[in-house]
Amino acid sequence: MERDLGRAIERDELRLVYQPIYSLTSLQAVSVETLIRWNHPTMGTILSSEFLPIAKETGLIEHIGGWTLQESCRQLRQ
């Protein structure tokens, strides 16, 4: 998994998922939480809680964080 995670960005396997956050008083969306998912070619969708600890241990977390910021800005512009 560690080796595959190192190639996940270059293989375009990471995805951002947006989850609205609602106000309980107005019942309207007030913000959005951005979540990251890894679409592994053989293991399917892997939640961040499973792969981010590995990314932290191996130093890949900075690459993933940079990708996340760049991709969310790209999607916002779009």
PDB file of N, CA, C and O in Angstrom:
ATOM      1  N   MET A   1       0.832  -1.194   0.000  1.00  0.00           N
ATOM      2  CA  MET A   1       0.000   0.000   0.000  1.00  0.00           C
ATOM      3  C   MET A   1       0.874   1.254   0.000  1.00  0.00           C
ATOM      4  O   MET A   1       0.554   2.242  -0.662  1.00  0.00           O
ATOM      5  N   GLU A   2       1.974   1.206   0.745  1.00  0.00           N
ATOM      6  CA  GLU A   2       2.871   2.358   0.806  1.00  0.00           C
ATOM      7  C   GLU A   2       3.442   2.684  -0.577  1.00  0.00           C
ATOM      8  O   GLU A   2       3.489   3.848  -0.973  1.00  0.00           O
ATOM      9  N   ARG A   3       3.868   1.668  -1.299  1.00  0.00           N
ATOM     10  CA  ARG A   3       4.425   1.869  -2.644  1.00  0.00           C
ATOM     11  C   ARG A   3       3.361   2.430  -3.589  1.00  0.00           C
ATOM     12  O   ARG A   3       3.631   3.351  -4.360  1.00  0.00           O
ATOM     13  N   ASP A   4       2.163   1.873  -3.525  1.00  0.00           N
ATOM     14  CA  ASP A   4       1.068   2.347  -4.386  1.00  0.00           C
ATOM     15  C   ASP A   4       0.686   3.782  -4.056  1.00  0.00           C
ATOM     16  O   ASP A   4       0.380   4.565  -4.955  1.00  0.00           O
ATOM     17  N   LEU A   5       0.702   4.129  -2.786  1.00  0.00           N
ATOM     18  CA  LEU A   5       0.345   5.481  -2.375  1.00  0.00           C
ATOM     19  C   LEU A   5       1.326   6.495  -2.937  1.00  0.00           C
ATOM     20  O   LEU A   5       0.940   7.610  -3.288  1.00  0.00           O
ATOM     21  N   GLY A   6       2.587   6.116  -3.022  1.00  0.00           N
ATOM     22  CA  GLY A   6       3.592   6.995  -3.589  1.00  0.00           C
ATOM     23  C   GLY A   6       3.337   7.339  -5.047  1.00  0.00           C
ATOM     24  O   GLY A   6       3.808   8.364  -5.540  1.00  0.00           O
ATOM     25  N   ARG A   7       2.592   6.483  -5.738  1.00  0.00           N
ATOM     26  CA  ARG A   7       2.285   6.715  -7.155  1.00  0.00           C
ATOM     27  C   ARG A   7       0.848   7.171  -7.402  1.00  0.00           C
ATOM     28  O   ARG A   7       0.457   7.410  -8.544  1.00  0.00           O
ATOM     29  N   ALA A   8       0.078   7.290  -6.349  1.00  0.00           N
ATOM     30  CA  ALA A   8      -1.348   7.621  -6.490  1.00  0.00           C
ATOM     31  C   ALA A   8      -1.572   8.979  -7.146  1.00  0.00           C
ATOM     32  O   ALA A   8      -2.499   9.128  -7.943  1.00  0.00           O
ATOM     33  N   ILE A   9      -0.749   9.965  -6.830  1.00  0.00           N
ATOM     34  CA  ILE A   9      -0.925  11.299  -7.416  1.00  0.00           C
ATOM     35  C   ILE A   9      -0.614  11.266  -8.900  1.00  0.00           C
ATOM     36  O   ILE A   9      -1.402  11.751  -9.713  1.00  0.00           O
ATOM     37  N   GLU A  10       0.532  10.697  -9.261  1.00  0.00           N
ATOM     38  CA  GLU A  10       0.899  10.677 -10.677  1.00  0.00           C
ATOM     39  C   GLU A  10      -0.041   9.821 -11.510  1.00  0.00           C
ATOM     40  O   GLU A  10      -0.156  10.032 -12.717  1.00  0.00           O
ATOM     41  N   ARG A  11      -0.705   8.872 -10.899  1.00  0.00           N
ATOM     42  CA  ARG A  11      -1.664   8.016 -11.615  1.00  0.00           C
ATOM     43  C   ARG A  11      -3.088   8.572 -11.572  1.00  0.00           C
ATOM     44  O   ARG A  11      -4.024   7.944 -12.067  1.00  0.00           O
ATOM     45  N   ASP A  12      -3.239   9.755 -10.976  1.00  0.00           N
ATOM     46  CA  ASP A  12      -4.541  10.425 -10.892  1.00  0.00           C
ATOM     47  C   ASP A  12      -5.589   9.563 -10.179  1.00  0.00           C
ATOM     48  O   ASP A  12      -6.726   9.449 -10.636  1.00  0.00           O
ATOM     49  N   GLU A  13      -5.193   8.965  -9.066  1.00  0.00           N
ATOM     50  CA  GLU A  13      -6.078   8.081  -8.316  1.00  0.00           C
ATOM     51  C   GLU A  13      -6.748   8.751  -7.120  1.00  0.00           C
ATOM     52  O   GLU A  13      -7.652   8.176  -6.513  1.00  0.00           O
ATOM     53  N   LEU A  14      -6.312   9.960  -6.777  1.00  0.00           N
ATOM     54  CA  LEU A  14      -6.912  10.660  -5.642  1.00  0.00           C
ATOM     55  C   LEU A  14      -8.093  11.500  -6.116  1.00  0.00           C
ATOM     56  O   LEU A  14      -8.065  12.059  -7.212  1.00  0.00           O
ATOM     57  N   ARG A  15      -9.115  11.585  -5.296  1.00  0.00           N
ATOM     58  CA  ARG A  15     -10.311  12.355  -5.613  1.00  0.00           C
ATOM     59  C   ARG A  15     -10.731  13.165  -4.395  1.00  0.00           C
ATOM     60  O   ARG A  15     -10.547  12.743  -3.253  1.00  0.00           O
ATOM     61  N   LEU A  16     -11.295  14.326  -4.660  1.00  0.00           N
ATOM     62  CA  LEU A  16     -11.869  15.140  -3.594  1.00  0.00           C
ATOM     63  C   LEU A  16     -13.381  14.965  -3.613  1.00  0.00           C
ATOM     64  O   LEU A  16     -14.008  14.906  -4.670  1.00  0.00           O
ATOM     65  N   VAL A  17     -13.937  14.886  -2.432  1.00  0.00           N
ATOM     66  CA  VAL A  17     -15.384  14.742  -2.258  1.00  0.00           C
ATOM     67  C   VAL A  17     -15.822  15.875  -1.344  1.00  0.00           C
ATOM     68  O   VAL A  17     -15.189  16.135  -0.321  1.00  0.00           O
ATOM     69  N   TYR A  18     -16.888  16.538  -1.708  1.00  0.00           N
ATOM     70  CA  TYR A  18     -17.354  17.687  -0.927  1.00  0.00           C
ATOM     71  C   TYR A  18     -18.628  17.320  -0.179  1.00  0.00           C
ATOM     72  O   TYR A  18     -19.567  16.760  -0.745  1.00  0.00           O
ATOM     73  N   GLN A  19     -18.634  17.647   1.100  1.00  0.00           N
ATOM     74  CA  GLN A  19     -19.767  17.343   1.973  1.00  0.00           C
ATOM     75  C   GLN A  19     -20.285  18.640   2.572  1.00  0.00           C
ATOM     76  O   GLN A  19     -19.553  19.327   3.284  1.00  0.00           O
ATOM     77  N   PRO A  20     -21.540  18.983   2.293  1.00  0.00           N
ATOM     78  CA  PRO A  20     -22.073  20.230   2.853  1.00  0.00           C
ATOM     79  C   PRO A  20     -22.251  20.130   4.371  1.00  0.00           C
ATOM     80  O   PRO A  20     -22.528  19.065   4.923  1.00  0.00           O
ATOM     81  N   ILE A  21     -22.084  21.269   5.010  1.00  0.00           N
ATOM     82  CA  ILE A  21     -22.325  21.379   6.448  1.00  0.00           C
ATOM     83  C   ILE A  21     -23.500  22.336   6.624  1.00  0.00           C
ATOM     84  O   ILE A  21     -23.475  23.467   6.139  1.00  0.00           O
ATOM     85  N   TYR A  22     -24.524  21.866   7.323  1.00  0.00           N
ATOM     86  CA  TYR A  22     -25.768  22.626   7.472  1.00  0.00           C
ATOM     87  C   TYR A  22     -25.890  23.252   8.851  1.00  0.00           C
ATOM     88  O   TYR A  22     -25.431  22.698   9.850  1.00  0.00           O
ATOM     89  N   SER A  23     -26.511  24.408   8.881  1.00  0.00           N
ATOM     90  CA  SER A  23     -26.866  25.056  10.138  1.00  0.00           C
ATOM     91  C   SER A  23     -28.109  24.356  10.685  1.00  0.00           C
ATOM     92  O   SER A  23     -29.074  24.135   9.954  1.00  0.00           O
ATOM     93  N   LEU A  24     -28.083  24.014  11.949  1.00  0.00           N
ATOM     94  CA  LEU A  24     -29.247  23.360  12.544  1.00  0.00           C
ATOM     95  C   LEU A  24     -30.397  24.336  12.768  1.00  0.00           C
ATOM     96  O   LEU A  24     -31.552  23.920  12.852  1.00  0.00           O
ATOM     97  N   THR A  25     -30.098  25.614  12.864  1.00  0.00           N
ATOM     98  CA  THR A  25     -31.165  26.587  13.086  1.00  0.00           C
ATOM     99  C   THR A  25     -31.846  26.999  11.787  1.00  0.00           C
ATOM    100  O   THR A  25     -33.071  27.117  11.744  1.00  0.00           O
ATOM    101  N   SER A  26     -31.070  27.219  10.728  1.00  0.00           N
ATOM    102  CA  SER A  26     -31.667  27.675   9.465  1.00  0.00           C
ATOM    103  C   SER A  26     -31.875  26.536   8.473  1.00  0.00           C
ATOM    104  O   SER A  26     -32.583  26.701   7.480  1.00  0.00           O
ATOM    105  N   LEU A  27     -31.266  25.386   8.733  1.00  0.00           N
ATOM    106  CA  LEU A  27     -31.330  24.230   7.839  1.00  0.00           C
ATOM    107  C   LEU A  27     -30.771  24.537   6.444  1.00  0.00           C
ATOM    108  O   LEU A  27     -31.153  23.902   5.462  1.00  0.00           O
ATOM    109  N   GLN A  28     -29.866  25.513   6.369  1.00  0.00           N
ATOM    110  CA  GLN A  28     -29.221  25.861   5.110  1.00  0.00           C
ATOM    111  C   GLN A  28     -27.746  25.476   5.176  1.00  0.00           C
ATOM    112  O   GLN A  28     -27.134  25.465   6.244  1.00  0.00           O
ATOM    113  N   ALA A  29     -27.197  25.162   4.008  1.00  0.00           N
ATOM    114  CA  ALA A  29     -25.768  24.858   3.938  1.00  0.00           C
ATOM    115  C   ALA A  29     -24.980  26.124   4.253  1.00  0.00           C
ATOM    116  O   ALA A  29     -25.235  27.181   3.675  1.00  0.00           O
ATOM    117  N   VAL A  30     -24.030  26.016   5.164  1.00  0.00           N
ATOM    118  CA  VAL A  30     -23.242  27.183   5.560  1.00  0.00           C
ATOM    119  C   VAL A  30     -21.772  27.044   5.164  1.00  0.00           C
ATOM    120  O   VAL A  30     -21.044  28.036   5.121  1.00  0.00           O
ATOM    121  N   SER A  31     -21.344  25.844   4.881  1.00  0.00           N
ATOM    122  CA  SER A  31     -19.976  25.619   4.426  1.00  0.00           C
ATOM    123  C   SER A  31     -19.876  24.227   3.813  1.00  0.00           C
ATOM    124  O   SER A  31     -20.854  23.484   3.731  1.00  0.00           O
ATOM    125  N   VAL A  32     -18.668  23.905   3.392  1.00  0.00           N
ATOM    126  CA  VAL A  32     -18.424  22.610   2.764  1.00  0.00           C
ATOM    127  C   VAL A  32     -17.145  22.025   3.340  1.00  0.00           C
ATOM    128  O   VAL A  32     -16.142  22.723   3.488  1.00  0.00           O
ATOM    129  N   GLU A  33     -17.188  20.763   3.655  1.00  0.00           N
ATOM    130  CA  GLU A  33     -15.997  20.047   4.107  1.00  0.00           C
ATOM    131  C   GLU A  33     -15.441  19.279   2.914  1.00  0.00           C
ATOM    132  O   GLU A  33     -16.190  18.642   2.174  1.00  0.00           O
ATOM    133  N   THR A  34     -14.132  19.343   2.733  1.00  0.00           N
ATOM    134  CA  THR A  34     -13.487  18.624   1.641  1.00  0.00           C
ATOM    135  C   THR A  34     -12.861  17.351   2.185  1.00  0.00           C
ATOM    136  O   THR A  34     -12.070  17.387   3.128  1.00  0.00           O
ATOM    137  N   LEU A  35     -13.219  16.242   1.588  1.00  0.00           N
ATOM    138  CA  LEU A  35     -12.689  14.938   1.986  1.00  0.00           C
ATOM    139  C   LEU A  35     -11.880  14.379   0.824  1.00  0.00           C
ATOM    140  O   LEU A  35     -12.162  14.686  -0.334  1.00  0.00           O
ATOM    141  N   ILE A  36     -10.887  13.570   1.122  1.00  0.00           N
ATOM    142  CA  ILE A  36     -10.072  12.965   0.073  1.00  0.00           C
ATOM    143  C   ILE A  36     -10.285  11.460   0.068  1.00  0.00           C
ATOM    144  O   ILE A  36     -10.376  10.826   1.119  1.00  0.00           O
ATOM    145  N   ARG A  37     -10.364  10.904  -1.124  1.00  0.00           N
ATOM    146  CA  ARG A  37     -10.521   9.467  -1.317  1.00  0.00           C
ATOM    147  C   ARG A  37      -9.442   8.991  -2.283  1.00  0.00           C
ATOM    148  O   ARG A  37      -9.000   9.736  -3.157  1.00  0.00           O
ATOM    149  N   TRP A  38      -9.031   7.757  -2.114  1.00  0.00           N
ATOM    150  CA  TRP A  38      -8.055   7.148  -3.008  1.00  0.00           C
ATOM    151  C   TRP A  38      -8.758   6.044  -3.770  1.00  0.00           C
ATOM    152  O   TRP A  38      -9.215   5.066  -3.177  1.00  0.00           O
ATOM    153  N   ASN A  39      -8.844   6.194  -5.063  1.00  0.00           N
ATOM    154  CA  ASN A  39      -9.445   5.167  -5.918  1.00  0.00           C
ATOM    155  C   ASN A  39      -8.346   4.212  -6.365  1.00  0.00           C
ATOM    156  O   ASN A  39      -7.773   4.359  -7.445  1.00  0.00           O
ATOM    157  N   HIS A  40      -8.066   3.237  -5.520  1.00  0.00           N
ATOM    158  CA  HIS A  40      -7.001   2.262  -5.784  1.00  0.00           C
ATOM    159  C   HIS A  40      -7.443   1.336  -6.918  1.00  0.00           C
ATOM    160  O   HIS A  40      -8.596   0.907  -6.943  1.00  0.00           O
ATOM    161  N   PRO A  41      -6.548   1.021  -7.855  1.00  0.00           N
ATOM    162  CA  PRO A  41      -6.945   0.226  -9.020  1.00  0.00           C
ATOM    163  C   PRO A  41      -7.422  -1.188  -8.701  1.00  0.00           C
ATOM    164  O   PRO A  41      -8.223  -1.738  -9.457  1.00  0.00           O
ATOM    165  N   THR A  42      -6.966  -1.788  -7.621  1.00  0.00           N
ATOM    166  CA  THR A  42      -7.417  -3.147  -7.301  1.00  0.00           C
ATOM    167  C   THR A  42      -8.209  -3.230  -5.994  1.00  0.00           C
ATOM    168  O   THR A  42      -9.030  -4.132  -5.822  1.00  0.00           O
ATOM    169  N   MET A  43      -7.968  -2.299  -5.078  1.00  0.00           N
ATOM    170  CA  MET A  43      -8.650  -2.351  -3.776  1.00  0.00           C
ATOM    171  C   MET A  43      -9.889  -1.467  -3.722  1.00  0.00           C
ATOM    172  O   MET A  43     -10.607  -1.476  -2.722  1.00  0.00           O
ATOM    173  N   GLY A  44     -10.152  -0.710  -4.773  1.00  0.00           N
ATOM    174  CA  GLY A  44     -11.332   0.156  -4.795  1.00  0.00           C
ATOM    175  C   GLY A  44     -11.110   1.435  -4.007  1.00  0.00           C
ATOM    176  O   GLY A  44      -9.977   1.881  -3.823  1.00  0.00           O
ATOM    177  N   THR A  45     -12.196   2.010  -3.551  1.00  0.00           N
ATOM    178  CA  THR A  45     -12.125   3.276  -2.821  1.00  0.00           C
ATOM    179  C   THR A  45     -11.589   3.061  -1.413  1.00  0.00           C
ATOM    180  O   THR A  45     -12.092   2.233  -0.654  1.00  0.00           O
ATOM    181  N   ILE A  46     -10.553   3.830  -1.086  1.00  0.00           N
ATOM    182  CA  ILE A  46      -9.937   3.752   0.239  1.00  0.00           C
ATOM    183  C   ILE A  46     -10.161   5.098   0.927  1.00  0.00           C
ATOM    184  O   ILE A  46      -9.845   6.151   0.374  1.00  0.00           O
ATOM    185  N   LEU A  47     -10.703   5.048   2.123  1.00  0.00           N
ATOM    186  CA  LEU A  47     -10.963   6.264   2.888  1.00  0.00           C
ATOM    187  C   LEU A  47      -9.662   6.865   3.411  1.00  0.00           C
ATOM    188  O   LEU A  47      -8.668   6.165   3.599  1.00  0.00           O
ATOM    189  N   SER A  48      -9.689   8.158   3.637  1.00  0.00           N
ATOM    190  CA  SER A  48      -8.498   8.864   4.114  1.00  0.00           C
ATOM    191  C   SER A  48      -8.021   8.331   5.464  1.00  0.00           C
ATOM    192  O   SER A  48      -6.822   8.348   5.745  1.00  0.00           O
ATOM    193  N   SER A  49      -8.934   7.866   6.288  1.00  0.00           N
ATOM    194  CA  SER A  49      -8.539   7.343   7.601  1.00  0.00           C
ATOM    195  C   SER A  49      -7.645   6.111   7.475  1.00  0.00           C
ATOM    196  O   SER A  49      -6.928   5.759   8.412  1.00  0.00           O
ATOM    197  N   GLU A  50      -7.691   5.462   6.322  1.00  0.00           N
ATOM    198  CA  GLU A  50      -6.859   4.282   6.101  1.00  0.00           C
ATOM    199  C   GLU A  50      -5.500   4.622   5.507  1.00  0.00           C
ATOM    200  O   GLU A  50      -4.506   3.975   5.837  1.00  0.00           O
ATOM    201  N   PHE A  51      -5.438   5.637   4.626  1.00  0.00           N
ATOM    202  CA  PHE A  51      -4.162   5.890   3.961  1.00  0.00           C
ATOM    203  C   PHE A  51      -3.399   7.110   4.474  1.00  0.00           C
ATOM    204  O   PHE A  51      -2.189   7.191   4.268  1.00  0.00           O
ATOM    205  N   LEU A  52      -4.058   8.058   5.132  1.00  0.00           N
ATOM    206  CA  LEU A  52      -3.328   9.225   5.618  1.00  0.00           C
ATOM    207  C   LEU A  52      -2.321   8.894   6.731  1.00  0.00           C
ATOM    208  O   LEU A  52      -1.261   9.518   6.776  1.00  0.00           O
ATOM    209  N   PRO A  53      -2.606   7.943   7.626  1.00  0.00           N
ATOM    210  CA  PRO A  53      -1.567   7.581   8.605  1.00  0.00           C
ATOM    211  C   PRO A  53      -0.293   7.057   7.927  1.00  0.00           C
ATOM    212  O   PRO A  53       0.815   7.337   8.384  1.00  0.00           O
ATOM    213  N   ILE A  54      -0.453   6.311   6.855  1.00  0.00           N
ATOM    214  CA  ILE A  54       0.709   5.816   6.104  1.00  0.00           C
ATOM    215  C   ILE A  54       1.434   6.982   5.452  1.00  0.00           C
ATOM    216  O   ILE A  54       2.664   7.032   5.438  1.00  0.00           O
ATOM    217  N   ALA A  55       0.663   7.920   4.914  1.00  0.00           N
ATOM    218  CA  ALA A  55       1.262   9.102   4.279  1.00  0.00           C
ATOM    219  C   ALA A  55       2.057   9.914   5.292  1.00  0.00           C
ATOM    220  O   ALA A  55       3.120  10.443   4.967  1.00  0.00           O
ATOM    221  N   LYS A  56       1.554  10.016   6.508  1.00  0.00           N
ATOM    222  CA  LYS A  56       2.270  10.762   7.557  1.00  0.00           C
ATOM    223  C   LYS A  56       3.575  10.062   7.936  1.00  0.00           C
ATOM    224  O   LYS A  56       4.611  10.709   8.091  1.00  0.00           O
ATOM    225  N   GLU A  57       3.517   8.746   8.082  1.00  0.00           N
ATOM    226  CA  GLU A  57       4.693   7.967   8.466  1.00  0.00           C
ATOM    227  C   GLU A  57       5.794   8.014   7.412  1.00  0.00           C
ATOM    228  O   GLU A  57       6.978   7.999   7.748  1.00  0.00           O
ATOM    229  N   THR A  58       5.411   8.070   6.149  1.00  0.00           N
ATOM    230  CA  THR A  58       6.384   7.976   5.056  1.00  0.00           C
ATOM    231  C   THR A  58       6.807   9.328   4.498  1.00  0.00           C
ATOM    232  O   THR A  58       7.689   9.395   3.641  1.00  0.00           O
ATOM    233  N   GLY A  59       6.192  10.401   4.971  1.00  0.00           N
ATOM    234  CA  GLY A  59       6.530  11.719   4.449  1.00  0.00           C
ATOM    235  C   GLY A  59       5.772  12.109   3.193  1.00  0.00           C
ATOM    236  O   GLY A  59       6.024  13.170   2.622  1.00  0.00           O
ATOM    237  N   LEU A  60       4.849  11.264   2.757  1.00  0.00           N
ATOM    238  CA  LEU A  60       4.052  11.574   1.566  1.00  0.00           C
ATOM    239  C   LEU A  60       2.947  12.577   1.850  1.00  0.00           C
ATOM    240  O   LEU A  60       2.319  13.093   0.925  1.00  0.00           O
ATOM    241  N   ILE A  61       2.708  12.855   3.120  1.00  0.00           N
ATOM    242  CA  ILE A  61       1.603  13.733   3.498  1.00  0.00           C
ATOM    243  C   ILE A  61       1.755  15.125   2.900  1.00  0.00           C
ATOM    244  O   ILE A  61       0.758  15.759   2.556  1.00  0.00           O
ATOM    245  N   GLU A  62       2.977  15.605   2.771  1.00  0.00           N
ATOM    246  CA  GLU A  62       3.178  16.942   2.194  1.00  0.00           C
ATOM    247  C   GLU A  62       2.823  16.967   0.711  1.00  0.00           C
ATOM    248  O   GLU A  62       2.250  17.943   0.228  1.00  0.00           O
ATOM    249  N   HIS A  63       3.156  15.907  -0.010  1.00  0.00           N
ATOM    250  CA  HIS A  63       2.792  15.825  -1.428  1.00  0.00           C
ATOM    251  C   HIS A  63       1.278  15.750  -1.599  1.00  0.00           C
ATOM    252  O   HIS A  63       0.710  16.393  -2.483  1.00  0.00           O
ATOM    253  N   ILE A  64       0.638  14.964  -0.750  1.00  0.00           N
ATOM    254  CA  ILE A  64      -0.810  14.819  -0.822  1.00  0.00           C
ATOM    255  C   ILE A  64      -1.489  16.126  -0.425  1.00  0.00           C
ATOM    256  O   ILE A  64      -2.476  16.524  -1.043  1.00  0.00           O
ATOM    257  N   GLY A  65      -0.968  16.795   0.601  1.00  0.00           N
ATOM    258  CA  GLY A  65      -1.518  18.088   1.009  1.00  0.00           C
ATOM    259  C   GLY A  65      -1.400  19.123  -0.088  1.00  0.00           C
ATOM    260  O   GLY A  65      -2.337  19.882  -0.334  1.00  0.00           O
ATOM    261  N   GLY A  66      -0.244  19.159  -0.758  1.00  0.00           N
ATOM    262  CA  GLY A  66      -0.051  20.085  -1.877  1.00  0.00           C
ATOM    263  C   GLY A  66      -1.000  19.795  -3.025  1.00  0.00           C
ATOM    264  O   GLY A  66      -1.575  20.710  -3.615  1.00  0.00           O
ATOM    265  N   TRP A  67      -1.162  18.510  -3.340  1.00  0.00           N
ATOM    266  CA  TRP A  67      -2.088  18.114  -4.399  1.00  0.00           C
ATOM    267  C   TRP A  67      -3.512  18.532  -4.035  1.00  0.00           C
ATOM    268  O   TRP A  67      -4.244  19.052  -4.877  1.00  0.00           O
ATOM    269  N   THR A  68      -3.901  18.305  -2.781  1.00  0.00           N
ATOM    270  CA  THR A  68      -5.250  18.633  -2.327  1.00  0.00           C
ATOM    271  C   THR A  68      -5.531  20.124  -2.473  1.00  0.00           C
ATOM    272  O   THR A  68      -6.593  20.511  -2.959  1.00  0.00           O
ATOM    273  N   LEU A  69      -4.600  20.949  -2.063  1.00  0.00           N
ATOM    274  CA  LEU A  69      -4.773  22.391  -2.189  1.00  0.00           C
ATOM    275  C   LEU A  69      -4.867  22.813  -3.655  1.00  0.00           C
ATOM    276  O   LEU A  69      -5.746  23.589  -4.028  1.00  0.00           O
ATOM    277  N   GLN A  70      -3.968  22.304  -4.472  1.00  0.00           N
ATOM    278  CA  GLN A  70      -3.967  22.643  -5.900  1.00  0.00           C
ATOM    279  C   GLN A  70      -5.244  22.169  -6.593  1.00  0.00           C
ATOM    280  O   GLN A  70      -5.835  22.908  -7.380  1.00  0.00           O
ATOM    281  N   GLU A  71      -5.661  20.966  -6.309  1.00  0.00           N
ATOM    282  CA  GLU A  71      -6.858  20.410  -6.954  1.00  0.00           C
ATOM    283  C   GLU A  71      -8.127  21.123  -6.503  1.00  0.00           C
ATOM    284  O   GLU A  71      -9.009  21.382  -7.322  1.00  0.00           O
ATOM    285  N   SER A  72      -8.237  21.442  -5.222  1.00  0.00           N
ATOM    286  CA  SER A  72      -9.440  22.139  -4.757  1.00  0.00           C
ATOM    287  C   SER A  72      -9.511  23.542  -5.370  1.00  0.00           C
ATOM    288  O   SER A  72     -10.600  24.010  -5.704  1.00  0.00           O
ATOM    289  N   CYS A  73      -8.381  24.209  -5.520  1.00  0.00           N
ATOM    290  CA  CYS A  73      -8.374  25.525  -6.174  1.00  0.00           C
ATOM    291  C   CYS A  73      -8.729  25.403  -7.659  1.00  0.00           C
ATOM    292  O   CYS A  73      -9.453  26.238  -8.201  1.00  0.00           O
ATOM    293  N   ARG A  74      -8.216  24.360  -8.307  1.00  0.00           N
ATOM    294  CA  ARG A  74      -8.551  24.136  -9.718  1.00  0.00           C
ATOM    295  C   ARG A  74     -10.052  23.909  -9.891  1.00  0.00           C
ATOM    296  O   ARG A  74     -10.671  24.463 -10.799  1.00  0.00           O
ATOM    297  N   GLN A  75     -10.628  23.095  -9.017  1.00  0.00           N
ATOM    298  CA  GLN A  75     -12.057  22.825  -9.103  1.00  0.00           C
ATOM    299  C   GLN A  75     -12.881  24.061  -8.780  1.00  0.00           C
ATOM    300  O   GLN A  75     -13.934  24.271  -9.382  1.00  0.00           O
ATOM    301  N   LEU A  76     -12.432  24.868  -7.860  1.00  0.00           N
ATOM    302  CA  LEU A  76     -13.140  26.099  -7.523  1.00  0.00           C
ATOM    303  C   LEU A  76     -13.166  27.056  -8.724  1.00  0.00           C
ATOM    304  O   LEU A  76     -14.193  27.663  -9.027  1.00  0.00           O
ATOM    305  N   ARG A  77     -12.017  27.178  -9.396  1.00  0.00           N
ATOM    306  CA  ARG A  77     -11.959  28.045 -10.586  1.00  0.00           C
ATOM    307  C   ARG A  77     -12.892  27.534 -11.684  1.00  0.00           C
ATOM    308  O   ARG A  77     -13.516  28.317 -12.400  1.00  0.00           O
ATOM    309  N   GLN A  78     -12.976  26.233 -11.801  1.00  0.00           N
ATOM    310  CA  GLN A  78     -13.804  25.610 -12.830  1.00  0.00           C
ATOM    311  C   GLN A  78     -15.263  25.875 -12.562  1.00  0.00           C
ATOM    312  O   GLN A  78     -16.121  25.430 -13.323  1.00  0.00           O
TER     313      GLN A  78
END
